[in-house]
Amino acid sequence: MHQFISGTFDDAATANKVVDDIMAMDYPLDLITIIMSTQTRNRLWSQPTPDVKQKKNATSGTLKGQMSDDPIGAIVYACESDRPDVAPVGTAGAATRLFVAGPAAVALASEGVADYTPARVLRTLARLGMPRFDAERVERDIDSGGIIVGVITSSNGDRASLQRIMQKNAARNVLESMTT
C-alpha cells in the first residue's frame, strides 16, 4: 500500500527546503509532485536558475541531487527546456492555469491531455488516492498562491518522517492519501 503525502507552502524558500529534505531521504526529484498556478510559477520562477545542475541516475533513470538552492526552479527549468536528459515531468502551456510536475503530470499526460485544467488535476489527485474534499482544499490553496509539494511512499517510517518534514516547515493542509 502506498501513501501520497502532500502539503501546501506559501513561499518558494520553504517549498524548496521541503523538496531538499525529501530528496535527502533518497526520493528522486522526478517522484516529487509540484502543483501551483501558472501565476505563482511566473511570479516566483520567471527565469531559470543558471546554476541549476542535474544528473540522471544511470541505473534508475531518475533525477538525483546536485541541485542549487532552488530545486523547484530546476523542475521548472527541466519542464520548460524539454531537455532529453531529464526524467519525464509535465508543464502546463502558457494559456492554461496550472503548472504540474512529477507523478501527477505523468498521470495527466497518460490521458493525452496537455491542458491542465482544475477539473483534470482534481481527477488526477483522486487517482493518487486523495478524497475529493481534500482535492478541493488543494485547489483553493493553489488559487490563493500556494505551492503543493507531495511524494508517494510505501514505507510507514518514511510516511511519518515526511509528515514531520511538512509540519516542521509550516505546511498548511498536510494530507495523507492511500494510493495504489
N, C-alpha and C positions, 0 to 999 in steps of 0.2 A: 504494500500500500504506500502511495506517495502523498506527500503534503505539499501544497503551494502556500508558501509563507510570503506575505506582502505587507508593505507599509507605505504610508504617504509622507512625503517630506516637502517642506516649504521652501527650501533653498538648495542651490547647487552644491555648496560645500558639504552640507550634511548628507545629501544623497550620495555624493562621491565617496564620503567616508564610509557609508554603509556598503557600497559596492566594493571598496577596498577590503573591508572586514570580511565580506562574503568570499571574495577571491582568496583571502588569507586562509580560509577554510578549505582551499583546493577546489572551489567551484569555478569552472572556467567562465570567462566573460560571456560567451555565447549561450550559457544556460541561465543567465540573469535576464529577467524581463524588465524592460523600462517602458513606461507609458506616460505620456504627457501631451498637453495640447501643442499644436504647432506654434501657437503664440508663445507659450512658455519656452519651447525649444528655440525659437527665433530670438527671444529676449535674452536667454542665458547662453546660448551656443550659436551665435550668428556666424562666427568664423571658426574653422577647425583649429585646434591647438597645434602649433607647428612642431612641438617637441614630443608629440604622441608617438610612442613606439609600441608595436605589437609583434608578436611572433606566433606562428601557428605550431602547435604541438604536433610533431610528425606522426606520432603513434595514434593519437586520438582525433586529430583533425580539429581541435578546438583552440580557441584563443586563450593564451595564458598571459600572466603578468607583464612586467616591463611597461606599465602604463606611466604616464606622467602623473601629476596630482589631479588629473581630470579624466577618470575612466569613462564617465558618461560622454564627455567630449570625444573620446576615442570611438565610442559606439556611434555617435552622431556622424563623425568623420568617416567611419567604415561604411555606414549605410549610404551616405551621400556620395562617396567616392566610387562605390560599386567596384571596389578592388577585388580581383580574383583570389588574392591570398588571404582573405579574411573569411571567417565562417559565415554561413547564411544568416542574415538578420534582415528585418524589413524596415521600411520607412514610408510614411505617408507622402503622397505627392503634394505639391505646393498648394493645390486647390482644396485639399482635404483638411480636416480639423484635428487629427491626431497624429502623433509620432509614436510608433510602436516598434520595439526591437526585442530580440530574444525569442523564446519559445512561443510567446503569444503571436509574434509576427509570422513565425513559421506556420502556425496553425491557420492564421488568416490567409497566408499565401497558398496553403493547401486547398483553400476554397476557390483559388484562381481569382482572387479579388485584390486589386491594388488600391481601392478606395476604402480607407479605414474610417467608416462612419461609427458613431457611438453604438448603434444597434449591433453592428457586426462585432465590435470589441466586447460588448456585453455577452454576446453568444459565445465568443472565444473564452472569456473568463468563466462562463458557465461550464464549458468543456474542460477547463482546468479545475473544475470542482467548486467554484465559488458560487454560493447561493445568490439568487437574483437580488435580494435585498442588499447584500454586500457589494455586488457588482454595481448596483445603482449608487451606493455610497461612494465607490471608487470613481464613478462618473462625475459625481458632484465635486469630489476632491480635485479631479482633473480640471473641471470648469473653473475652480477657484485658484488655479495656477499650481496645483500640487504636482509632484513628481512621484509616480508609483514605481517602487523597486520591489521585485519579487523573485523568488527562486523555488524550484521544485526539489524536494529532498525525500529520500526514503529512509533516512536514519532518524530514529527517535532522539538520539543525543544531539544530532545536528539541528533537529527541529527546535529543541529548547534553546540551543545556542543562537540560532537565527532569530528567534523571538527576542532574546535578550539583546542582541545587536540592534534590532529595530527599536526596542523600548529605550535602551540607554542613549540612543540618538534622537529621542523625542519624536518618534514616528506617530503620526495620527493614524488611527484605524489600523492597528496591527491585526491582520486577518490570517486565519489558517483554514485552508480548504482541502478536503480529500480529493485526490485526482487518481485517474487510472493510468 
